[in-house]
Each structure stands twice: as structure tokens, then as C-alpha cells.
Amino acid sequence: MPYQFEIPDKEADKSEVWRIKHKKVCEITDVGAIGGRWTWSFTQTGLGCIMILKCACGEKIDLTDYENW
């Protein structure tokens, strides 16, 4: 059974702002022909879904909307 996760507009906007800022200071400049710089991690819990966006350099941002749990 395939799973599908949706990123709400608020978190999508927050992720885009973070990615733009992070690209300016990140040491990773080349990720190859197929990409792979960004990893989205979704962890389903009994309270909600934890959303983490991670760069290949190791920096990450927690985009989870804990206020609505």
C-alpha cells in the first residue's frame, strides 16, 4: 500500500525560505545528475506527522506544526 504525505502551505513556504537561506551558506554545491540534496522525512505518530527537511550537508529544519496537535 503506497503512502502519500502532503505538505501544508505554511510549512511549504517555511521550507522554501529555509532552503534559499541555507543554499547561501552551505558547502554542498554539486549533488550529481539526479539531485538528492534534500531529504524529506515524515514520521507518523499518534498525535500527528513530524516533518523534517534535511540537506545533504547534515543541516535540517523541523517543519512540524506542533501547535495543531
N, CA, C and O of each residue as an XYZ file, in Angstrom:
276
protein
N       0.836     -1.173      0.000
C       0.000      0.000      0.000
C       0.889      1.247      0.000
O       1.689      1.417      0.919
N       0.773      2.112     -0.992
C       1.598      3.320     -1.041
C       1.102      4.386     -0.064
O      -0.096      4.507      0.194
N       2.037      5.144      0.464
C       1.706      6.245      1.360
C       1.934      7.562      0.634
O       2.807      7.674     -0.227
N       1.141      8.540      0.993
C       1.278      9.858      0.397
C       1.206     10.894      1.514
O       0.293     10.864      2.339
N       2.171     11.806      1.538
C       2.200     12.860      2.542
C       2.049     14.199      1.842
O       2.665     14.439      0.803
N       1.237     15.059      2.407
C       1.053     16.394      1.857
C       1.715     17.406      2.777
O       1.676     17.275      4.001
N       2.317     18.407      2.177
C       2.956     19.467      2.939
C       2.030     20.680      2.888
O       1.814     21.246      1.817
N       1.484     21.082      4.033
C       0.597     22.246      4.061
C       1.323     23.512      3.577
O       2.547     23.610      3.665
N       0.556     24.465      3.070
C       1.130     25.688      2.508
C       2.072     26.398      3.475
O       3.143     26.854      3.073
N       1.686     26.495      4.735
C       2.507     27.195      5.731
C       3.886     26.549      5.855
O       4.899     27.247      5.880
N       3.926     25.237      5.931
C       5.192     24.520      6.060
C       5.978     24.536      4.743
O       7.208     24.595      4.755
N       5.274     24.483      3.617
C       5.940     24.552      2.312
C       6.634     25.898      2.148
O       7.766     25.959      1.669
N       5.963     26.973      2.540
C       6.566     28.305      2.460
C       7.781     28.402      3.380
O       8.816     28.951      3.001
N       7.647     27.870      4.578
C       8.751     27.890      5.545
C       9.946     27.100      5.015
O      11.091     27.517      5.190
N       9.687     25.967      4.368
C      10.777     25.150      3.833
C      11.484     25.868      2.694
O      12.708     25.792      2.583
N      10.742     26.557      1.854
C      11.338     27.269      0.724
C      12.227     28.411      1.209
O      13.317     28.611      0.676
N      11.776     29.158      2.211
C      12.583     30.237      2.789
C      13.870     29.672      3.377
O      14.946     30.234      3.175
N      13.763     28.557      4.108
C      14.938     27.943      4.717
C      15.917     27.454      3.659
O      17.125     27.651      3.790
N      15.400     26.813      2.604
C      16.282     26.291      1.554
C      17.050     27.410      0.853
O      18.238     27.262      0.565
N      16.384     28.518      0.580
C      17.047     29.652     -0.081
C      18.153     30.210      0.811
O      19.264     30.453      0.341
N      17.856     30.414      2.100
C      18.865     30.924      3.037
C      20.008     29.932      3.205
O      21.176     30.319      3.249
N      19.664     28.649      3.298
C      20.683     27.624      3.536
C      21.624     27.482      2.339
O      22.822     27.274      2.532
N      21.126     27.587      1.134
C      21.969     27.461     -0.066
C      23.077     28.498     -0.084
O      24.141     28.261     -0.656
N      22.834     29.656      0.543
C      23.832     30.728      0.556
C      25.016     30.417      1.459
O      26.102     30.959      1.255
N      24.828     29.552      2.456
C      25.905     29.256      3.405
C      26.379     27.802      3.355
O      27.369     27.456      4.000
N      25.702     26.969      2.615
C      26.023     25.540      2.566
C      27.262     25.280      1.707
O      27.468     25.927      0.680
N      28.071     24.334      2.142
C      29.274     23.960      1.394
C      28.971     23.016      0.233
O      29.807     22.851     -0.656
N      27.807     22.403      0.225
C      27.416     21.482     -0.846
C      27.006     22.304     -2.069
O      26.066     23.095     -1.999
N      27.705     22.119     -3.178
C      27.341     22.854     -4.394
C      26.964     21.917     -5.534
O      26.268     22.319     -6.466
N      27.415     20.681     -5.463
C      27.141     19.733     -6.543
C      26.556     18.456     -5.948
O      27.158     17.844     -5.066
N      25.389     18.061     -6.429
C      24.750     16.859     -5.898
C      24.566     15.792     -6.970
O      23.837     14.822     -6.763
N      25.215     15.963     -8.100
C      25.149     14.954     -9.140
C      23.989     15.137    -10.086
O      23.224     16.096     -9.986
N      23.874     14.207    -11.001
C      22.885     14.308    -12.081
C      21.447     14.084    -11.617
O      20.515     14.594    -12.238
N      21.255     13.334    -10.541
C      19.880     13.022    -10.122
C      19.443     13.779     -8.880
O      18.386     13.495     -8.317
N      20.243     14.734     -8.453
C      19.868     15.515     -7.280
C      20.161     14.769     -6.000
O      21.191     14.106     -5.877
N      19.272     14.875     -5.068
C      19.457     14.172     -3.808
C      19.958     15.063     -2.690
O      20.336     14.575     -1.625
N      19.962     16.361     -2.924
C      20.447     17.278     -1.880
C      19.480     17.352     -0.710
O      19.904     17.457      0.441
N      18.191     17.298     -0.992
C      17.174     17.469      0.049
C      16.491     16.147      0.360
O      16.087     15.415     -0.543
N      16.368     15.850      1.650
C      15.662     14.652      2.088
C      14.505     15.070      2.973
O      14.687     15.744      3.987
N      13.326     14.662      2.577
C      12.125     14.890      3.387
C      11.888     13.653      4.225
O      11.937     12.532      3.718
N      11.629     13.854      5.510
C      11.358     12.753      6.421
C      10.000     12.984      7.083
O       9.758     14.032      7.683
N       9.130     12.001      6.965
C       7.801     12.072      7.566
C       7.654     10.922      8.550
O       7.788      9.757      8.177
N       7.379     11.251      9.804
C       7.197     10.243     10.837
C       5.797     10.387     11.405
O       5.485     11.371     12.077
N       4.967      9.413     11.134
C       3.591      9.437     11.606
C       3.554      9.000     13.066
O       4.087      7.949     13.423
N       2.914      9.821     13.912
C       2.753      9.480     15.322
C       1.267      9.450     15.645
O       0.435      9.747     14.787
N       0.943      9.105     16.840
C      -0.455      9.097     17.250
C      -1.042     10.496     17.368
O      -2.262     10.655     17.389
N      -0.190     11.506     17.444
C      -0.646     12.889     17.583
C      -0.643     13.660     16.271
O      -1.425     14.595     16.098
N       0.215     13.284     15.361
C       0.336     13.984     14.085
C       1.554     13.497     13.335
O       2.156     12.482     13.684
N       1.908     14.234     12.302
C       3.023     13.841     11.446
C       4.199     14.796     11.663
O       4.049     16.013     11.551
N       5.352     14.240     11.968
C       6.569     15.025     12.123
C       7.201     15.182     10.745
O       7.404     14.197     10.036
N       7.514     16.425     10.365
C       8.115     16.708      9.056
C       9.485     17.332      9.246
O       9.619     18.382      9.873
N      10.500     16.678      8.700
C      11.869     17.171      8.779
C      12.403     17.302      7.355
O      12.234     16.402      6.532
N      13.051     18.436      7.073
C      13.734     18.640      5.797
C      15.225     18.718      6.102
O      15.655     19.513      6.938
N      16.013     17.886      5.418
C      17.442     17.803      5.699
C      18.245     17.994      4.423
O      17.900     17.463      3.367
N      19.319     18.759      4.538
C      20.251     18.961      3.428
C      21.304     17.857      3.474
O      21.525     17.252      4.523
N      21.945     17.598      2.352
C      22.993     16.583      2.289
C      24.181     16.915      3.189
O      24.963     16.026      3.525
N      24.328     18.182      3.585
C      25.433     18.572      4.469
C      25.152     18.206      5.924
O      26.057     18.233      6.758
N      23.890     17.860      6.235
C      23.535     17.466      7.593
C      22.635     18.459      8.308
O      21.985     18.101      9.291
N      22.583     19.699      7.836
C      21.691     20.697      8.442
C      20.244     20.302      8.184
O      19.919     19.753      7.131
N      19.382     20.583      9.149
C      17.980     20.213      8.982
C      17.081     21.223      9.678
O      17.519     21.995     10.531
N      15.818     21.192      9.291
C      14.801     22.037      9.899
C      13.585     21.171     10.199
O      13.175     20.343      9.386
N      13.026     21.376     11.368
C      11.802     20.673     11.773
C      10.621     21.554     11.367
O      10.456     22.653     11.896
N       9.811     21.082     10.442
C       8.679     21.850      9.922
C       7.357     21.436     10.547
O       6.298     21.862     10.086
N       7.400     20.621     11.579
C       6.194     20.110     12.208
C       5.384     21.233     12.843
O       5.939     22.102     13.515
N       4.091     21.212     12.630
C       3.191     22.196     13.225
C       2.675     21.630     14.552
O       1.556     21.123     14.630
N       3.510     21.726     15.591
C       3.167     21.150     16.892
C       1.977     21.856     17.545
O       1.292     21.259     18.377
N       1.725     23.095     17.189
C       0.636     23.862     17.787
C      -0.748     23.261     17.489
O      -1.692     23.452     18.255
N      -0.852     22.544     16.382
C      -2.138     21.960     15.997
C      -2.277     20.481     16.386
O      -3.170     19.792     15.893
N      -1.410     20.003     17.256
C      -1.515     18.619     17.718
C      -2.511     18.526     18.820
O      -2.747     17.440     19.349
